Amino acid sequence: MSDKKIVVIFPGGNYSANCPLLYYAGVKFEDRGYEKVAICYGDLVKHSKSLEECIEGIKSAVLMQLKSIDLSKYQDIVFVSKSVGTVFAGWIEEKLCIKARQIYLTPIKETLPYIKKCKSIITVVAGTEDKQLCSDILKEHCIKENIYMKQIDGANHRLEISGDIDKNIEVLKAVVALY
């Protein structure tokens, strides 16, 4: 039996697979022998009137991209997702009935139903200054579900601290070390 591994990158609405947190996730997993696939939402994020419309519209695009890959041939599947991408990563795992190990970066409240102790979640990462989802709500949820969460003091939704490039590089290094 072959030992095939794949990492699937689910970007955020304004955070592409080429942005640092996701770029280095891809590099690190490829260095370990994983095939890398980055999901693309096209213009669906820009053309949506509401978050709900955006999520529903993108689900079918994500499903189409992943249905073209025979995930059953992989012994290890890792999903690395950011922001709205965390919703698609959680949803597609259930929709396709697969077992993926998840890394959720700055999840939004719509992701909470997928962050459960019965899932294989490597880590959840969020900043204390994330305006998309209150870090206390996320922290309480992760404690209740017994899931490891890395909370970054002073970091916003991009996991950055405004105006402090040295600190941002430290944060990037700390988050990449979790992959």
C-alpha positions in Angstrom: 0.0 0.0 0.0 1.4 3.4 -1.0 1.9 6.1 1.6 0.2 9.0 -0.3 -0.4 12.2 1.6 -2.1 15.4 0.6 -2.5 18.9 2.1 -5.4 21.0 0.9 -5.2 24.8 1.5 -8.5 26.7 2.0 -7.7 30.4 1.7 -9.7 33.2 3.3 -11.8 35.7 1.4 -9.0 38.3 1.4 -6.1 36.0 2.3 -4.8 33.9 -0.6 -2.9 30.7 -0.6 0.2 32.8 -1.4 -0.1 34.9 1.8 2.5 33.9 4.5 0.5 31.7 6.8 -0.8 29.5 4.0 2.2 29.7 1.7 4.5 28.3 4.4 1.9 25.7 5.3 2.1 24.4 1.8 5.9 24.6 1.7 6.3 22.7 5.0 3.9 19.9 4.0 5.4 19.6 0.6 8.8 19.3 2.2 7.4 16.3 4.1 6.2 14.6 0.9 2.6 15.8 0.8 1.0 16.7 -2.5 -0.4 20.2 -2.3 -3.7 21.5 -3.6 -4.9 25.1 -3.1 -8.6 25.7 -3.4 -9.6 28.7 -5.6 -12.8 30.6 -5.0 -12.5 32.8 -8.2 -14.6 35.9 -8.0 -17.3 34.3 -5.8 -16.1 36.2 -2.7 -16.3 39.6 -4.4 -19.7 39.1 -6.0 -21.6 37.9 -2.9 -23.9 40.3 -1.2 -23.7 38.6 2.2 -21.5 36.2 4.1 -24.3 33.5 3.9 -24.6 34.0 0.1 -20.8 33.8 -0.2 -20.6 30.6 1.8 -23.4 28.9 -0.1 -22.0 30.0 -3.5 -18.4 28.8 -2.7 -19.5 25.4 -1.3 -20.3 24.1 -4.8 -17.0 25.4 -6.2 -15.1 23.7 -3.4 -17.0 20.5 -3.9 -16.3 20.5 -7.6 -12.6 21.0 -7.1 -12.3 18.3 -4.5 -14.5 15.8 -6.3 -11.9 15.9 -9.1 -9.4 14.4 -6.7 -9.6 10.7 -5.6 -9.1 11.4 -1.9 -9.6 7.7 -1.0 -6.1 7.0 -2.3 -4.5 9.1 0.4 -3.5 7.7 3.8 -3.2 11.2 5.3 -5.3 14.2 4.4 -4.6 17.6 6.0 -6.7 20.6 5.6 -5.2 24.0 6.4 -7.7 26.8 6.3 -8.0 30.5 7.1 -11.0 32.6 8.0 -14.0 31.8 5.8 -12.0 28.9 4.4 -12.4 27.2 7.8 -16.1 26.8 7.1 -15.4 25.1 3.8 -12.7 22.8 5.3 -15.1 21.7 8.1 -18.1 21.3 5.7 -16.3 19.4 2.9 -14.9 16.9 5.4 -18.5 16.0 6.4 -19.9 16.3 2.9 -17.4 13.9 1.4 -17.4 11.6 4.5 -13.6 11.7 4.8 -11.2 11.9 7.7 -9.0 15.0 7.4 -6.7 16.4 10.0 -7.6 20.1 10.4 -5.6 23.2 11.1 -8.0 26.1 11.5 -6.5 29.6 11.3 -8.7 32.4 12.6 -12.0 30.6 12.3 -15.3 32.5 12.0 -18.4 31.8 14.0 -19.9 29.8 11.2 -17.0 27.3 11.7 -17.8 26.5 15.3 -20.2 23.6 14.5 -17.2 21.8 12.8 -14.8 22.3 15.7 -15.7 19.2 17.7 -13.8 16.7 19.8 -14.8 13.9 17.6 -12.8 15.4 14.7 -9.1 15.2 14.1 -8.1 18.8 14.8 -4.4 19.5 15.0 -4.8 23.1 16.2 -7.0 26.2 16.1 -5.1 29.5 16.0 -6.6 33.0 16.6 -5.6 36.4 17.8 -7.0 38.1 20.8 -7.9 41.2 18.7 -9.7 39.3 16.0 -12.9 41.2 15.1 -14.5 38.3 13.2 -14.9 36.0 16.2 -14.4 37.0 19.8 -11.4 35.1 21.0 -13.1 34.4 24.4 -16.0 32.7 22.6 -13.6 30.6 20.5 -11.4 29.7 23.5 -14.4 28.6 25.6 -15.6 26.5 22.7 -12.2 24.8 22.3 -11.9 24.1 26.0 -15.4 22.6 26.0 -14.5 20.4 23.0 -11.0 19.6 24.4 -9.2 21.0 21.3 -5.8 22.7 21.4 -6.0 26.4 20.7 -3.1 28.8 20.2 -4.1 32.3 21.1 -1.9 35.1 20.0 -1.9 38.2 22.2 -2.6 41.4 20.3 -3.0 39.7 16.9 -5.8 40.7 14.5 -7.8 38.5 12.0 -4.7 38.3 9.8 -2.7 37.1 12.8 -0.7 40.3 12.7 0.0 43.0 15.2 -0.4 46.4 13.6 2.8 48.3 13.0 5.2 45.7 14.5 6.9 43.8 11.7 9.4 42.0 14.0 6.5 40.7 16.2 4.7 39.6 13.0 7.6 37.6 11.9 7.8 35.9 15.4 4.0 35.2 15.1 4.5 33.7 11.7 7.3 31.5 12.9 5.3 30.3 16.0 2.3 29.4 13.8 4.3 27.6 11.2 5.9 25.6 13.9 2.5 24.2 14.7 2.1 22.6 11.2 
